[in-house]
């Protein structure tokens, strides 16, 4: 019975998934230069101290900018520091603070630039995601660091 309920939950979650709205329908990811409109289920965004919002094609792309803000400010990409980051929970499309999400990596889900971190709203949803798409590890926001991004073949 538990297995049946889990399968029903997995199917129903996908039916009601929404997507984070694009701020600019012609926008491209600032790191990977991919059109955001082609990867709506993976869009993330960072709100800067000055109120500007920057959208990204994936968690990996946004985290590259987050960990290297000084570089991206010097090159003119960021006009101020990142204040808050938001991710899109993959199963439901719900917009959540990046710091509150848990992330699955090692899934068989095809993502914009290879191996990436797939955001889930909590451990329960991460386990549901893992059952549907696989995964090798679940990490919290605090566990994301430059070494993990290098492991994911970020190539900075």
C-alpha positions in Angstrom: 0.0 0.0 0.0 2.9 2.4 0.8 4.5 1.8 -2.5 1.1 2.5 -4.3 0.7 5.8 -2.4 4.3 6.8 -3.3 3.7 6.1 -7.0 0.4 8.1 -6.9 2.2 11.0 -5.2 5.0 10.9 -7.8 2.5 11.0 -10.6 0.2 13.7 -9.1 3.2 16.0 -8.3 4.2 16.1 -12.0 0.6 17.0 -13.1 0.5 20.2 -11.1 4.1 21.4 -11.8 4.4 25.1 -12.7 7.3 27.0 -14.0 9.1 30.0 -12.7 8.2 32.8 -15.1 10.9 34.2 -17.4 11.6 37.9 -16.8 12.8 38.3 -20.4 11.6 35.7 -23.0 14.8 36.3 -25.0 17.2 36.0 -22.1 20.3 33.8 -22.1 22.1 32.3 -19.2 25.1 34.6 -18.4 27.5 31.7 -17.8 26.6 29.1 -20.4 25.0 31.4 -23.0 22.0 29.0 -23.3 18.5 30.4 -23.9 16.5 30.3 -20.7 13.2 29.6 -22.6 14.6 26.1 -23.6 15.1 25.0 -20.0 12.2 26.5 -18.1 12.1 23.7 -15.5 15.6 24.5 -14.4 15.5 28.3 -14.1 16.9 29.9 -11.0 17.3 33.5 -10.0 19.4 35.7 -7.9 18.2 39.0 -6.4 20.9 41.6 -6.0 21.3 44.1 -3.2 20.3 46.9 -5.7 17.0 45.0 -6.5 18.1 43.7 -9.9 17.1 40.1 -10.7 19.4 37.8 -12.7 18.1 34.5 -14.0 20.1 31.4 -14.7 19.6 28.1 -16.7 20.6 25.9 -13.7 21.7 25.8 -10.1 25.2 25.0 -11.2 25.4 28.2 -13.2 24.0 30.4 -10.4 26.3 28.9 -7.9 29.3 29.6 -10.1 28.4 33.3 -10.0 27.6 33.1 -6.2 31.0 31.7 -5.3 32.8 34.1 -7.6 30.9 37.3 -7.1 34.0 39.5 -7.0 35.0 38.3 -10.5 31.5 38.8 -11.9 31.3 42.3 -10.4 34.7 43.2 -11.8 33.7 42.0 -15.3 30.5 44.0 -15.1 28.1 41.1 -15.0 26.9 41.8 -11.4 26.0 45.4 -10.5 26.0 44.5 -6.8 26.3 41.5 -4.4 23.8 38.7 -4.4 21.2 39.2 -1.7 18.9 36.2 -2.1 18.8 33.2 -4.4 15.7 31.3 -5.6 15.5 27.9 -7.2 12.6 26.1 -8.8 11.7 22.8 -7.1 11.8 20.4 -9.9 8.8 18.2 -9.2 6.3 21.1 -8.5 8.0 24.1 -10.1 7.5 26.0 -6.8 9.9 28.9 -6.3 11.8 28.5 -3.0 14.8 30.1 -1.4 18.0 28.3 -2.4 19.1 28.2 1.2 16.0 26.2 2.2 16.2 23.6 -0.6 18.0 20.2 -0.6 19.7 19.1 -3.8 20.0 15.8 -5.6 22.9 15.1 -7.9 23.8 12.0 -9.9 20.3 11.6 -11.4 19.5 10.3 -14.9 17.7 13.5 -15.7 19.0 15.3 -18.7 20.0 18.8 -17.6 21.2 21.9 -19.6 25.0 21.4 -19.0 25.4 17.9 -17.8 25.6 16.9 -14.2 23.9 19.4 -12.0 22.1 19.9 -8.7 18.4 19.4 -8.8 16.5 21.4 -6.1 13.8 19.8 -4.0 11.8 21.6 -1.3 12.7 19.1 1.4 14.1 15.6 2.1 10.7 13.9 1.4 10.5 15.5 -2.1 14.2 14.6 -2.7 13.5 11.0 -2.0 10.5 11.1 -4.4 12.7 12.6 -7.0 15.4 10.0 -6.4 12.8 7.2 -6.8 11.7 8.6 -10.2 15.0 9.9 -11.6 17.8 8.3 -9.6 20.5 10.1 -7.8 23.8 9.4 -6.0 23.6 11.9 -3.2 21.4 14.5 -1.5 23.1 17.7 -0.1 21.9 20.8 1.7 22.7 24.3 0.6 25.4 24.5 3.2 27.2 21.5 1.7 27.5 23.1 -1.7 31.0 24.5 -2.2 33.5 25.1 -4.9 34.9 21.6 -4.6 31.4 20.1 -5.2 30.9 22.3 -8.3 34.3 21.2 -9.6 33.3 17.6 -9.1 30.2 18.3 -11.1 32.6 19.4 -13.9 31.8 23.1 -13.7 35.2 23.9 -15.3 35.7 27.4 -13.9 
